[in-house]
Amino acid sequence: MTRESELSVDASAEALQEAADLWNTLSGAGFIQAMIDKRLPEISDISDYIGQAVTSAEPGRVDIAWTPEEKLCNPGGAVHGGYIAMILDNAVCLAASSTCDRFMPMLTLNLNVDYLRGVRSGETYTVTGTCLHPGGTRMVSNALITDGRGRPVAQATASVIPNKAFAR
């Protein structure tokens, strides 16, 4: 079986049942770790498109390896700020989700981004999301992108709320 068929939204009935079981039993951090471990079928190809790979999750923190490709660059040759904001948004939302008793996708209320250095395609960056306030209604998280030398290239602070459409 190829990787594509393993991660397809056309997953087998067994894979979908396992995903449902994990959804109903794992903590937020545990569910994110199950995604990292490929125990869940991919529901979107956005991670592949933007070059995102979540590498670790614990309650209140996630780490993402991000290798943006040239297709994400603006005409000036740097990664477009919108994609930088997108990876920061992913990190703040996952950090908040990691604090939940059961995984809950988040909705972003606001995202404040500071661009500090240019981001180049083909290089791998570390994106760390941390939940500063895991509130019952509104959560506050931050995210930091660092380059291979450990220098910050962008940061964000966000307020997020659980997406009640996924409430159980």
C-alpha positions as CSV (number, residue, x, y, z in Angstrom):
1,M,0.0,0.0,0.0
2,T,1.3,3.4,-0.9
3,R,1.5,6.4,1.5
4,E,-1.1,8.2,-0.6
5,S,-3.7,5.5,-0.2
6,E,-3.0,5.3,3.5
7,L,-3.7,9.0,4.0
8,S,-6.6,9.4,1.6
9,V,-9.9,10.8,2.6
10,D,-11.2,7.6,1.0
11,A,-9.9,5.6,4.0
12,S,-11.1,2.2,4.8
13,A,-14.0,1.7,7.2
14,E,-11.6,0.3,9.8
15,A,-9.4,3.4,9.5
16,L,-12.4,5.7,9.9
17,Q,-13.6,3.7,12.9
18,E,-10.2,3.9,14.5
19,A,-10.1,7.7,13.9
20,A,-13.6,8.0,15.5
21,D,-12.4,5.9,18.5
22,L,-9.3,8.1,18.9
23,W,-11.4,11.3,18.5
24,N,-13.6,10.1,21.4
25,T,-10.9,8.9,23.8
26,L,-7.6,10.8,23.4
27,S,-6.7,14.1,24.9
28,G,-6.0,17.1,22.7
29,A,-2.2,16.5,22.8
30,G,-2.8,12.7,22.4
31,F,-4.9,13.2,19.3
32,I,-2.3,15.6,17.8
33,Q,0.4,12.9,18.5
34,A,-1.8,10.3,16.8
35,M,-1.8,12.7,13.7
36,I,2.0,12.9,13.9
37,D,2.2,9.1,14.1
38,K,-0.1,8.8,11.0
39,R,-2.7,6.8,13.0
40,L,-5.4,9.0,11.4
41,P,-6.3,9.6,7.8
42,E,-5.4,13.0,6.4
43,I,-8.5,15.1,5.8
44,S,-6.8,17.8,3.8
45,D,-3.6,18.1,1.8
46,I,-2.8,21.6,3.2
47,S,0.1,20.3,5.4
48,D,1.8,18.9,2.3
49,Y,1.0,22.0,0.3
50,I,2.6,24.5,2.7
51,G,5.4,22.1,3.9
52,Q,4.2,21.6,7.4
53,A,5.0,18.6,9.6
54,V,3.9,18.6,13.2
55,T,6.8,16.9,15.1
56,S,5.7,16.9,18.7
57,A,2.8,17.7,21.0
58,E,2.3,18.0,24.7
59,P,-0.3,19.8,26.7
60,G,0.1,23.5,25.9
61,R,2.9,23.1,23.3
62,V,3.4,21.9,19.7
63,D,6.4,21.9,17.5
64,I,6.2,22.1,13.7
65,A,9.0,21.6,11.1
66,W,8.2,23.9,8.2
67,T,9.9,23.8,4.9
68,P,8.2,26.2,2.5
69,E,8.6,25.5,-1.2
70,E,9.1,28.1,-4.0
71,K,5.4,28.0,-4.9
72,L,4.8,30.0,-1.6
73,C,7.0,32.9,-2.6
74,N,6.0,36.3,-3.7
75,P,7.4,37.9,-6.9
76,G,10.3,39.2,-4.8
77,G,11.4,35.7,-4.1
78,A,10.6,35.6,-0.3
79,V,7.9,33.4,1.2
80,H,4.6,35.4,1.1
81,G,3.6,36.9,4.5
82,G,0.2,35.2,4.2
83,Y,1.8,31.8,4.3
84,I,3.9,32.9,7.3
85,A,0.7,34.0,9.0
86,M,-0.9,30.7,8.1
87,I,1.8,28.5,9.7
88,L,1.7,30.8,12.8
89,D,-2.1,30.4,12.9
90,N,-1.8,26.6,12.7
91,A,0.7,26.6,15.6
92,V,-1.4,28.8,17.9
93,C,-4.5,26.8,17.2
94,L,-2.8,23.4,17.7
95,A,-1.2,24.7,20.9
96,A,-4.6,25.6,22.3
97,S,-6.2,22.3,21.1
98,S,-3.4,20.4,22.9
99,T,-4.7,21.6,26.2
100,C,-8.2,20.2,25.8
101,D,-9.5,17.0,27.5
102,R,-10.6,15.9,24.0
103,F,-9.2,17.3,20.8
104,M,-11.2,20.3,19.6
105,P,-10.4,22.4,16.5
106,M,-10.0,26.1,17.2
107,L,-11.3,29.2,15.5
108,T,-9.1,32.3,15.4
109,L,-10.6,35.5,16.8
110,N,-7.5,37.5,16.1
111,L,-3.9,36.9,15.0
112,N,-1.2,39.6,15.5
113,V,1.9,38.8,13.5
114,D,5.3,40.4,13.7
115,Y,7.6,39.7,10.7
116,L,11.2,39.9,11.8
117,R,13.3,38.4,8.9
118,G,12.7,37.2,5.5
119,V,11.7,33.5,5.1
120,R,13.3,31.6,2.2
121,S,11.9,28.6,0.4
122,G,13.8,25.3,0.7
123,E,15.0,26.0,4.2
124,T,13.5,24.3,7.3
125,Y,12.2,26.4,10.1
126,T,11.0,25.4,13.5
127,V,7.5,26.7,14.6
128,T,6.7,26.5,18.2
129,G,3.2,27.1,19.5
130,T,2.5,27.7,23.2
131,C,-0.8,28.1,24.9
132,L,-0.5,30.9,27.4
133,H,-4.1,30.9,28.7
134,P,-6.1,27.7,28.2
135,G,-9.4,29.3,29.2
136,G,-12.8,27.6,29.2
137,T,-14.1,29.9,26.4
138,R,-11.3,32.1,25.0
139,M,-7.7,30.9,24.8
140,V,-4.5,32.9,24.2
141,S,-1.6,31.3,22.4
142,N,1.7,32.5,20.8
143,A,3.9,31.1,18.1
144,L,7.5,31.7,17.1
145,I,9.3,30.7,13.9
146,T,13.0,30.3,14.2
147,D,15.5,29.6,11.4
148,G,18.2,26.9,11.3
149,R,20.5,29.1,13.4
150,G,17.9,29.6,16.1
151,R,17.1,33.2,15.1
152,P,13.5,34.4,15.3
153,V,12.0,35.2,11.9
154,A,8.3,35.8,12.9
155,Q,6.0,35.6,15.8
156,A,2.4,35.8,16.5
157,T,-0.1,36.1,19.4
158,A,-3.7,35.0,19.0
159,S,-7.0,34.6,20.7
160,V,-8.8,31.4,19.7
161,I,-12.0,29.7,20.7
162,P,-13.1,26.0,20.4
163,N,-15.1,25.3,17.3
164,K,-18.4,24.3,18.8
165,A,-19.4,22.6,15.5
166,F,-17.1,19.7,16.7
167,A,-18.4,19.6,20.3
168,R,-19.3,16.1,21.6
